[in-house]
Amino acid sequence: MAAPPRHPRDDLETVSSTHAATLTSHAGQVNMSIRVSMADANAVSTEALRNIRTVRSFGADLLDAETGGGRGKEVTAFRQHMDTALKNGMKDSYASAGVTAITQYVDFAATILILWYGGYAVLGYGQTDLQIGNLITFNLYWNMLNTATTNLNGMLNTLVKAASAAQRVFEIIDLEPDIPADQGEKGMDEGPCSISFQEVKFFYPMRPDAMVLNGLSFTVGAGQTVAMVGKSGAGKSTLVGLMLRFYDPKGGDVLLNGCPLTEYNLRLYRKKVGVVSQDTQVFCRSILDNLTYGLEGGGDVLQACERAAEVQSCNEDCQWRCEMALGDVPSMEEIEKAAEAASANDFIQQLDEKYNSMIGEGGTRLSGGQRQRVAIARALLRRPKLLLLDEAKTPVDAENEGKVQKALDDLVHSVHGNCSVVLIAHRLSTVIGGHRRNWSLDA
Ligand SMILES: Nc1ncnc2c1ncn2[C@@H]1O[C@H](COP(=O)(O)OP(=O)(O)OP(=O)(O)O)[C@@H](O)[C@H]1O
């Protein structure tokens, strides 16, 4: 059967939709580069403000950089990104202005054409017998159609902007963690756990040629306190990352109580690991919220099962899910006891609102040592089965070092036998003493 003849309207639709698609795709690209430049500018300003003391102490705020006009390195970088955003913004505005101008000229020309040709017909010069009423009605319809098209054009513009912003958000939302938190079915065993590395090999994905661990084996027995000492860059923090399963080994095995760590439910496992790291991170919340960070609200077992069932179907082997949903928020008494053990209770009691005091962004209203003691109490409140102390007193001054050392000693002492402890340090002298064994990563 022969194809029906093409109507001129079809060609018009094809041309206009191709034109719209080209314009939309171009506008999308321009908008995307605006967002990227704005994000870069934000990253520079956020980093500079967060590290304002370093910026000031290095004089980077006064650097008379060639392009900076004496405004400093960070401001120069910020301006460069903003200039790129502005350049692309101008491009976008010119394109929008061009489209608007063309649309309005077409509208203007069409109106003149309608009135000229319509008037001609109304006056009876043509072959048609057009009434003045029909001409006015036609012109009104044309105006309505035109207004609708102009609005659609504006909406399309907003949609393109929203779509390019959404694309950047979705790129981040769609990122999948390499190791999903709900992987593994096995629940945690009773009591402290042993952890062992068997011929573990590891390199970071970004640097596949630099082997960090090459066939490393050791065992931390259940309830033991083991110290690991190694020079800077030897791979101590990498060990902590492997124990927390931020990464999986590239060779060999990490075993928990003799079973591969990969078999344990990761979320539940991490709930039972306490960490105090060299770069203590606290949140812009109250001291209480920081101490109970990551701990869930309590309830009875029945409620816990109900809550677990909401997450995933509850059956006989759902014990760990129930355990997770059961909640583990400690009582105020326990919180104060943990703060006491971490030598934090005294300074918390001196704050205006005590445990409800806000500590500012990144804990800026506390000293380094106080932040560290909050982190130690936080680790203790998780009632850990495995405690990882990674250079836990690195960032504090001499005065605070003593307090943090006491807090750490009390912590290790209080969990001794109930929890396996891995102490990581640069120097043997930091950890030598009551610990069972010193172990060098250089060996
Ligand atoms: N995310 C990463 N990507 C690539 N390489 C990394 C990464 N993190 C660490 N490394 C490299 O891995 C090696 C071990 O680093 P790691 O942080 O484990 O050392 P460390 O013993 O804890 O050092 P320090 O005592 O100074 O904290 C180093 O050579 C380091 O450059």
PDBQT file of the ligand as one rigid body, heavy atoms in Angstrom, charges set to zero:
ROOT
HETATM    1  N1  LIG A 501      42.928   6.209  49.356  1.00  0.00    +0.000 N 
HETATM    2  C1  LIG A 501      44.159   5.888  48.970  1.00  0.00    +0.000 A 
HETATM    3  N2  LIG A 501      44.451   5.740  47.670  1.00  0.00    +0.000 NA
HETATM    4  C2  LIG A 501      45.683   5.406  47.264  1.00  0.00    +0.000 A 
HETATM    5  N3  LIG A 501      46.716   5.179  48.092  1.00  0.00    +0.000 NA
HETATM    6  C3  LIG A 501      46.493   5.314  49.415  1.00  0.00    +0.000 A 
HETATM    7  C4  LIG A 501      45.207   5.681  49.916  1.00  0.00    +0.000 A 
HETATM    8  N4  LIG A 501      45.279   5.737  51.266  1.00  0.00    +0.000 NA
HETATM    9  C5  LIG A 501      46.548   5.420  51.588  1.00  0.00    +0.000 A 
HETATM   10  N5  LIG A 501      47.272   5.173  50.491  1.00  0.00    +0.000 N 
HETATM   11  C6  LIG A 501      48.681   4.764  50.440  1.00  0.00    +0.000 C 
HETATM   12  O1  LIG A 501      48.770   3.532  51.130  1.00  0.00    +0.000 OA
HETATM   13  C7  LIG A 501      49.960   3.490  51.919  1.00  0.00    +0.000 C 
HETATM   14  C8  LIG A 501      49.588   3.152  53.365  1.00  0.00    +0.000 C 
HETATM   15  O2  LIG A 501      48.799   4.216  53.880  1.00  0.00    +0.000 OA
HETATM   16  P1  LIG A 501      48.232   4.196  55.368  1.00  0.00    +0.000 P 
HETATM   17  O3  LIG A 501      47.394   5.389  55.531  1.00  0.00    +0.000 OA
HETATM   18  O4  LIG A 501      47.629   2.876  55.637  1.00  0.00    +0.000 OA
HETATM   19  O5  LIG A 501      49.576   4.329  56.194  1.00  0.00    +0.000 OA
HETATM   20  P2  LIG A 501      49.774   4.515  57.771  1.00  0.00    +0.000 P 
HETATM   21  O6  LIG A 501      50.734   3.480  58.215  1.00  0.00    +0.000 OA
HETATM   22  O7  LIG A 501      48.464   4.551  58.471  1.00  0.00    +0.000 OA
HETATM   23  O8  LIG A 501      50.433   5.954  57.795  1.00  0.00    +0.000 OA
HETATM   24  P3  LIG A 501      50.354   7.053  58.966  1.00  0.00    +0.000 P 
HETATM   25  O9  LIG A 501      50.955   6.438  60.166  1.00  0.00    +0.000 OA
HETATM   26  O10 LIG A 501      51.160   8.177  58.429  1.00  0.00    +0.000 OA
HETATM   27  O11 LIG A 501      48.913   7.405  59.137  1.00  0.00    +0.000 OA
HETATM   28  C9  LIG A 501      50.622   4.844  51.765  1.00  0.00    +0.000 C 
HETATM   29  O12 LIG A 501      51.692   4.676  50.851  1.00  0.00    +0.000 OA
HETATM   30  C10 LIG A 501      49.571   5.736  51.183  1.00  0.00    +0.000 C 
HETATM   31  O13 LIG A 501      50.123   6.670  50.295  1.00  0.00    +0.000 OA
ENDROOT
TORSDOF 0
